[in-house]
């Protein structure tokens, strides 16, 4: 399969075939830029070696009844999906790492990356990039993979829309370096930092999200993808493979490989199966429940295993994804 210029985003949609409930969109209307004062620092964060944060890296944590797992390492992490941003409402408050949130610095929040982690975020719709330091947890809005600071959203040009289609890639020290940022002379906040919940709770009945790093394993034919994210989580050369939870009893999910495309459309992936009958059965259930007919597509992995992916799409915008998730 070609790995050239992949701009298709796959949505791994948790399907309990129950109403998901809608969540409000983030954007300037809810948590916008300051009325006056403050100068954003748009210089890329400096990628440097740092010890793990004393706070913000529990093995797992629960928000709105969903359990999230902290990755032990960000090595090889790459994910595509929808980014949101947060501003004045949380400016000056303590982040999950214990630091103060400064909306004018190049930072971000992520549900599972180790704190801190440096990432390069690329806006797939305009090509703009920014190097950010992940020092907080979130976003806890269904279908969002990263929450950007006001400064980062400004640099990536997603302030007005509130969301954007992005690729997030973890960086190692020395990989890319920007100018040194101005030192933070403020006194650090003591004590463990509580999670700052910035989004409304998901609907009842939604399964636990694993948010685990990609690892190749085997999944039985009757297990469907179960992670609720809007993304393709991949490594270069990765093929369709399940994501194995750090806890054996947790369900596994699938992360699709890159798909060659010249546009930035979004596909909703409901499940992936080895048994074509199971894939077709799920497609029929979705068609009768949601009134849309999913496609069943075959994908041959590098190990020769044929997977049948059940997908809805293509969808033209983030709004279309949100509308589908709200059904």
FIVEXTI-669700 format. One line per field, with one value per residue: residue in one letter; x, y, z of N, C-alpha, C in turn. Coordinates in steps of 0.2 Angstrom, whole numbers. Layout:
N
res (A,...)
n.xx (X,...)
n.yy (Y,...)
n.zz (Z,...)
ca.xx (X,...)
ca.yy (Y,...)
ca.zz (Z,...)
c.xx (X,...)
c.yy (Y,...)
c.zz (Z,...)
This chain:
327
res (X,X,X,X,X,X,X,X,X,X,X,X,X,X,X,X,X,X,X,X,X,X,X,X,X,X,X,X,X,X,X,X,X,X,X,X,X,X,X,X,X,X,X,X,X,X,X,X,X,X,X,X,X,X,X,X,X,X,X,X,X,X,X,X,X,X,X,X,X,X,X,X,X,X,X,X,X,X,X,X,X,X,X,X,X,X,X,X,X,X,X,X,X,X,X,X,X,X,X,X,X,X,X,X,X,X,X,X,X,X,X,X,X,X,X,X,X,X,X,X,X,X,X,X,X,X,X,X,X,X,X,X,X,X,X,X,X,X,X,X,X,X,X,X,X,X,X,X,X,X,X,X,X,X,X,X,X,X,X,X,X,X,X,X,X,X,X,X,X,X,X,X,X,X,X,X,X,X,X,X,X,X,X,X,X,X,X,X,X,X,X,X,X,X,X,X,X,X,X,X,X,X,X,X,X,X,X,X,X,X,X,X,X,X,X,X,X,X,X,X,X,X,X,X,X,X,X,X,X,X,X,X,X,X,X,X,X,X,X,X,X,X,X,X,X,X,X,X,X,X,X,X,X,X,X,X,X,X,X,X,X,X,X,X,X,X,X,X,X,X,X,X,X,X,X,X,X,X,X,X,X,X,X,X,X,X,X,X,X,X,X,X,X,X,X,X,X,X,X,X,X,X,X,X,X,X,X,X,X,X,X,X,X,X,X,X,X,X,X,X,X,X,X,X,X,X,X)
n.xx (4,3,12,11,9,-3,-18,-31,-42,-46,-60,-62,-75,-84,-96,-110,-122,-131,-138,-126,-126,-124,-109,-104,-96,-79,-72,-69,-81,-84,-73,-63,-50,-40,-48,-40,-22,-7,4,6,18,25,36,43,43,57,64,69,78,69,65,51,36,32,19,4,6,0,-3,-16,-31,-48,-61,-76,-82,-74,-60,-43,-27,-10,3,19,30,33,39,40,27,13,-1,-17,-30,-43,-40,-43,-44,-39,-42,-44,-52,-45,-33,-19,-22,-19,-10,-11,2,6,11,8,-5,-2,-8,-2,9,18,10,2,-12,-15,-22,-15,-1,15,19,32,29,37,30,27,15,5,-5,-17,-24,-19,-5,3,14,19,29,26,25,19,10,-2,-18,-31,-40,-56,-67,-77,-70,-59,-41,-31,-28,-25,-14,-19,-9,-3,-14,-16,-5,-6,-17,-31,-40,-51,-60,-61,-58,-47,-40,-27,-10,-1,15,27,42,60,73,84,79,72,74,69,70,76,64,57,61,51,47,39,33,33,18,13,10,0,-8,-25,-36,-40,-56,-63,-73,-90,-98,-97,-110,-121,-116,-105,-91,-75,-61,-45,-34,-20,-3,2,2,7,-4,-14,-32,-47,-60,-73,-72,-73,-67,-64,-60,-63,-59,-54,-45,-30,-19,-3,13,27,25,17,3,-14,-18,-22,-24,-17,-23,-16,-21,-26,-40,-46,-55,-49,-43,-43,-30,-29,-19,-9,-18,-17,-20,-26,-33,-42,-52,-63,-65,-76,-72,-79,-77,-65,-62,-57,-65,-76,-90,-94,-90,-99,-111,-110,-110,-123,-131,-127,-132,-146,-148,-143,-146,-137,-126,-113,-96,-88,-71,-57,-41,-24,-12,6,10,3,-10,-28,-39,-55,-62,-74,-82,-88,-92,-84,-83,-85,-81,-77,-88,-98,-93,-95,-109,-113,-107,-116,-128)
n.yy (-6,11,24,37,55,54,60,56,55,43,39,31,24,21,9,6,6,15,31,44,56,74,85,101,112,118,134,151,156,150,149,160,171,183,199,210,214,204,195,183,170,165,157,141,128,122,107,96,86,80,75,64,72,75,75,71,59,46,29,26,35,42,50,57,44,36,27,31,28,31,33,24,28,40,37,35,39,44,53,56,67,77,93,104,119,129,143,158,154,145,150,153,144,129,116,98,94,101,114,131,135,143,153,160,153,140,127,111,100,83,67,55,55,54,66,78,79,83,88,89,98,97,106,99,105,117,116,122,122,118,117,110,109,96,97,95,87,81,84,81,79,70,63,72,74,82,96,113,127,144,152,142,138,150,151,139,143,140,146,154,144,135,121,109,99,89,82,74,72,64,71,69,74,85,82,92,109,124,142,147,148,162,162,155,164,163,157,139,129,121,103,90,90,93,85,95,97,100,98,93,79,62,52,40,23,23,14,11,21,16,22,18,16,11,-6,-22,-35,-50,-51,-58,-65,-60,-48,-31,-14,-3,9,26,38,51,48,43,32,29,22,24,14,5,-6,-11,-14,-21,-11,-14,-15,-9,-16,-32,-36,-26,-20,-22,-11,-5,2,10,9,20,29,32,47,63,72,79,72,63,48,37,24,10,-3,-18,-33,-50,-60,-60,-61,-56,-43,-39,-41,-31,-20,-20,-19,-6,1,-1,5,19,23,25,18,8,5,-10,-14,-22,-25,-29,-34,-31,-43,-52,-54,-53,-40,-34,-19,-9,5,22,35,46,59,77,87,93,96,88,76,77,78,65,58,63,57)
n.zz (0,-4,4,2,5,15,19,24,37,50,59,74,79,94,95,103,99,104,109,108,113,113,113,117,106,106,106,101,105,117,125,124,116,125,130,131,132,135,126,114,113,99,96,92,104,114,111,123,134,148,164,169,174,191,195,187,179,182,182,177,175,179,171,170,171,162,159,157,150,154,143,144,136,124,112,95,93,84,78,70,69,76,83,97,106,121,131,139,150,158,160,169,179,187,179,175,177,187,184,180,169,154,142,133,129,120,122,126,129,132,132,135,133,140,153,154,136,120,105,88,79,65,55,44,35,31,31,41,55,72,86,101,119,129,143,151,154,144,128,135,127,116,102,100,99,104,114,111,116,117,110,102,94,88,80,72,65,69,77,74,69,79,79,71,58,61,62,75,81,91,97,99,109,101,89,82,85,92,95,111,124,134,151,164,177,188,203,206,207,222,226,221,205,201,189,176,170,155,147,142,150,142,135,144,145,136,131,141,137,130,126,123,118,101,97,90,89,91,88,92,80,83,89,90,85,98,103,107,97,86,74,65,72,71,65,55,41,48,49,48,64,81,95,110,127,142,153,154,154,147,133,116,103,85,75,60,45,36,22,6,-1,-8,-2,13,19,31,38,46,56,61,65,64,57,55,50,37,37,50,49,39,46,56,48,43,55,59,48,49,61,61,48,38,26,29,22,18,19,12,20,18,29,34,38,31,36,33,35,38,36,43,38,38,27,14,26,26,35,51,58,52,57,71,71,67,78,88,86)
ca.xx (0,6,12,12,4,-9,-22,-37,-42,-50,-63,-63,-81,-87,-103,-114,-128,-135,-137,-120,-126,-119,-105,-103,-90,-75,-70,-69,-87,-85,-66,-59,-44,-41,-50,-34,-16,-5,7,8,25,24,42,42,45,63,64,75,77,66,62,44,33,31,12,1,8,-3,-4,-22,-36,-55,-64,-83,-83,-70,-53,-38,-20,-4,8,25,34,30,43,36,20,10,-8,-20,-37,-46,-37,-47,-40,-42,-39,-44,-55,-40,-27,-16,-24,-14,-11,-10,9,8,13,2,-7,-1,-11,2,15,17,9,-4,-15,-16,-25,-11,6,19,20,30,32,37,26,26,8,4,-12,-17,-28,-15,2,7,17,21,32,23,27,13,10,-8,-22,-37,-47,-61,-73,-77,-68,-53,-35,-26,-30,-19,-15,-21,-4,-2,-20,-15,1,-9,-23,-38,-43,-58,-65,-61,-55,-44,-38,-20,-6,3,20,31,49,65,78,89,76,70,74,67,74,75,59,58,60,45,50,34,34,28,12,15,5,-3,-13,-31,-37,-45,-60,-64,-78,-95,-97,-100,-116,-120,-115,-100,-85,-69,-56,-39,-28,-14,1,0,6,4,-6,-20,-38,-52,-64,-79,-70,-73,-63,-67,-57,-67,-55,-54,-38,-26,-13,2,20,29,25,12,-3,-20,-16,-25,-21,-18,-24,-11,-24,-29,-47,-49,-56,-43,-45,-38,-28,-28,-13,-10,-21,-15,-26,-24,-38,-42,-58,-63,-69,-78,-71,-83,-74,-61,-63,-54,-71,-80,-97,-94,-90,-105,-116,-110,-112,-130,-134,-127,-137,-153,-149,-141,-149,-132,-123,-105,-92,-83,-65,-51,-34,-19,-6,12,10,-2,-17,-33,-43,-61,-63,-81,-81,-93,-88,-80,-86,-81,-79,-77,-95,-101,-91,-99,-116,-113,-106,-121,-134)
ca.yy (0,17,28,44,60,52,65,54,53,38,40,25,26,16,8,2,7,19,38,46,63,79,89,108,114,122,139,157,158,147,150,163,175,189,205,215,212,198,194,176,168,160,153,134,126,119,100,95,80,81,69,64,76,72,74,70,53,40,23,27,40,41,56,56,37,33,26,33,25,35,29,24,31,43,35,32,41,48,52,61,68,84,97,110,124,132,150,163,151,141,154,154,138,123,110,91,93,106,120,135,135,150,152,163,149,134,120,107,95,76,62,49,55,56,73,82,77,88,86,93,97,100,108,96,109,123,115,126,117,121,112,111,105,94,98,95,82,83,86,76,79,64,65,76,71,86,103,117,133,150,153,137,138,156,149,134,146,137,150,156,138,131,115,109,93,89,77,75,68,65,72,67,79,86,81,99,114,131,147,146,152,166,158,156,166,162,151,133,128,114,98,86,94,89,85,101,94,106,97,90,71,58,49,34,17,23,10,14,22,14,27,15,16,6,-12,-27,-41,-53,-50,-63,-62,-57,-42,-25,-9,-1,16,32,44,53,48,37,32,25,23,23,7,2,-9,-12,-18,-19,-8,-19,-11,-11,-21,-38,-36,-20,-22,-19,-7,-5,8,9,11,26,27,37,52,70,77,79,69,59,42,34,17,7,-10,-21,-40,-55,-64,-55,-61,-52,-36,-37,-41,-25,-15,-21,-16,1,4,-1,10,25,25,26,11,8,1,-15,-14,-27,-22,-34,-31,-33,-50,-56,-55,-49,-37,-31,-13,-6,12,27,41,51,65,83,92,91,97,82,70,79,77,58,56,65,53)
ca.zz (0,-4,10,0,6,18,22,26,44,51,65,77,83,98,94,108,95,108,108,111,116,110,117,114,102,109,101,104,108,124,129,119,117,130,128,130,136,134,120,113,111,94,94,94,110,113,112,127,138,154,168,170,179,197,195,180,176,185,177,174,178,177,170,167,171,157,161,152,152,152,140,147,132,118,106,89,93,78,78,66,71,77,88,99,110,127,132,145,156,162,160,176,183,188,174,178,178,192,181,178,162,151,136,128,128,115,125,124,133,129,137,137,132,146,154,148,130,115,99,82,77,58,52,38,30,28,31,46,60,78,91,108,125,132,150,154,152,140,130,137,122,111,95,100,101,108,116,110,120,113,106,97,90,84,75,67,62,70,82,72,68,85,79,65,57,63,64,80,81,96,96,104,110,96,82,80,90,91,100,118,126,140,157,168,184,193,208,204,212,225,227,215,202,199,182,174,165,151,142,145,150,137,136,148,141,132,134,143,132,133,124,124,112,96,98,86,93,88,91,89,75,85,93,85,87,104,106,104,95,79,72,64,76,67,65,48,39,52,46,53,70,87,101,116,133,147,157,150,154,143,126,111,97,80,72,53,42,31,16,1,-3,-9,2,20,21,37,38,53,57,67,68,60,58,51,47,33,39,56,46,36,51,59,44,42,61,58,43,51,67,59,42,33,24,29,18,21,14,14,20,19,33,32,41,27,38,29,40,35,40,42,39,36,25,18,29,23,40,58,60,50,62,77,70,67,85,92,85)
c.xx (4,6,12,7,-3,-13,-29,-37,-47,-53,-64,-69,-83,-94,-106,-121,-133,-133,-130,-121,-122,-115,-104,-96,-86,-73,-70,-76,-88,-79,-61,-53,-45,-44,-45,-28,-14,-2,9,15,24,30,41,46,52,63,70,73,74,64,55,42,31,23,10,2,6,-3,-11,-26,-43,-57,-71,-84,-79,-63,-48,-31,-15,1,15,30,31,34,39,29,18,3,-11,-27,-38,-43,-42,-42,-43,-38,-40,-47,-51,-34,-25,-18,-19,-15,-10,-3,11,10,7,1,-6,-3,-7,9,13,16,3,-6,-16,-18,-20,-4,9,19,27,32,32,34,27,18,7,-3,-13,-21,-24,-7,6,9,19,24,30,26,20,14,4,-12,-28,-35,-51,-68,-72,-75,-62,-47,-30,-30,-24,-20,-17,-16,-3,-8,-19,-10,-2,-15,-30,-42,-51,-63,-66,-58,-52,-41,-30,-17,-1,8,25,38,53,70,83,86,74,71,73,71,72,69,61,57,54,48,45,35,30,23,13,9,3,-8,-19,-32,-42,-49,-64,-70,-84,-95,-100,-106,-115,-119,-109,-94,-79,-64,-49,-33,-21,-10,0,5,3,2,-11,-26,-43,-57,-70,-78,-70,-69,-67,-65,-62,-62,-56,-47,-36,-20,-8,9,22,29,20,6,-8,-18,-20,-21,-23,-18,-18,-14,-28,-36,-50,-50,-50,-47,-41,-36,-26,-22,-15,-14,-20,-21,-23,-28,-38,-49,-57,-68,-70,-77,-75,-80,-69,-61,-59,-60,-75,-87,-98,-94,-96,-111,-116,-112,-120,-134,-133,-131,-144,-154,-148,-144,-143,-129,-116,-102,-88,-77,-60,-45,-29,-13,0,14,6,-9,-22,-38,-49,-63,-70,-81,-87,-90,-88,-85,-82,-79,-80,-84,-99,-99,-95,-106,-117,-112,-112,-127,-135)
c.yy (6,21,36,49,58,58,63,52,48,39,33,26,20,15,3,2,10,26,40,52,68,83,96,109,119,128,146,159,155,149,153,167,180,195,210,212,205,197,187,175,163,156,146,132,122,112,98,89,82,75,70,68,72,71,73,64,47,35,24,32,39,48,54,48,33,33,27,30,29,31,30,28,34,41,32,35,45,47,58,61,76,87,102,114,127,138,153,159,147,144,155,149,133,118,104,90,97,112,124,135,143,150,156,159,143,128,117,103,88,71,57,49,57,64,74,78,82,84,91,92,101,101,105,100,115,122,118,121,121,115,114,107,103,94,97,89,85,82,80,77,74,67,70,73,75,93,108,124,138,151,148,137,144,154,144,137,142,140,151,150,134,124,114,101,93,82,79,70,69,66,70,73,79,85,87,104,121,136,146,151,156,162,160,158,165,156,145,132,121,110,95,90,90,90,91,98,100,104,93,82,68,55,42,28,17,19,14,15,20,19,24,16,10,0,-18,-33,-45,-52,-56,-60,-58,-50,-36,-19,-5,6,21,38,45,54,42,37,27,26,21,16,3,-1,-9,-17,-16,-15,-12,-14,-14,-16,-26,-38,-31,-23,-19,-16,-8,2,7,11,17,24,33,41,59,75,76,77,65,53,39,27,14,1,-13,-29,-44,-59,-59,-55,-57,-45,-34,-37,-34,-19,-15,-18,-9,4,4,4,17,28,27,19,12,4,-4,-16,-18,-23,-28,-31,-34,-41,-55,-57,-50,-47,-34,-25,-10,1,16,33,41,57,71,87,89,91,91,76,71,77,69,55,58,61,47)
c.zz (0,2,9,2,9,21,24,34,45,58,68,82,87,97,99,105,100,107,111,115,113,115,114,111,106,104,105,107,115,128,125,121,122,127,127,134,134,127,119,110,106,92,96,100,109,115,116,131,145,158,168,175,185,198,187,176,179,180,173,178,175,176,167,166,166,160,155,155,150,149,143,143,126,111,101,88,87,78,73,69,72,83,90,103,116,128,139,151,160,162,167,181,183,183,178,180,184,190,180,171,159,144,130,126,123,119,123,129,129,134,139,136,139,147,157,142,125,109,94,80,70,57,45,33,27,28,37,52,66,83,98,113,129,139,154,151,149,133,131,133,117,104,95,102,105,109,116,115,115,108,100,92,85,78,70,63,63,76,80,71,74,85,72,64,57,63,70,80,87,94,101,104,104,89,79,86,88,95,107,121,132,146,161,175,189,197,206,209,215,225,221,212,200,192,181,168,162,146,145,145,144,139,140,143,136,135,137,137,135,131,125,117,107,97,94,90,89,92,88,84,77,89,88,89,93,106,103,103,88,77,68,68,73,68,57,46,43,47,51,58,76,92,107,123,138,152,153,149,150,136,121,106,91,77,65,51,38,25,11,-1,-4,-5,9,22,27,36,45,53,63,69,62,62,53,47,44,35,45,54,43,41,54,55,43,49,61,53,45,57,65,52,37,32,24,24,21,16,17,15,22,23,31,34,36,30,35,34,35,39,38,43,36,33,17,20,27,28,47,61,58,55,69,77,70,75,90,91,90)
